[in-house]
Amino acid sequence: MFGGHGLFRDGIMFAIVLKGGLYFKVDDVSRIHFTKRNLPAFTYLSKGRTVRLGYHEAPADALEDETVMAEWCRLGWQAALRSKRAT
């Protein structure tokens, strides 16, 4: 998947691993948790334009604590579910 890997639950992607980083799915409901912590969106350059995906970087403390990681995974999963229901 475009040079990275998707993390799936029940066939729904809720996170991606790209360029050495972990990014969780975000939506209008969950974005505030990421912006409060200044966690950037995943972006890439395509045809001279910056493209922003609906995924934001995981916080460093999530990579060090499984309880914290579970909470951020839950946020990504819930955003992915809401996104799927909207389609």
Sequence and secondary structure as in RCSB ss.txt:
>XXXX:A:sequence
MFGGHGLFRDGIMFAIVLKGGLYFKVDDVSRIHFTKRNLPAFTYLSKGRTVRLGYHEAPADALEDETVMAEWCRL
GWQAALRSKRAT
>XXXX:A:secstr
 TTSEEEEETTEEEEEEETTEEEEE  TTTHHHHHHTT  EEEEEETTEEEEEEEEE  GGGGT HHHHHHHHHH
HHHHHHHHHHH 
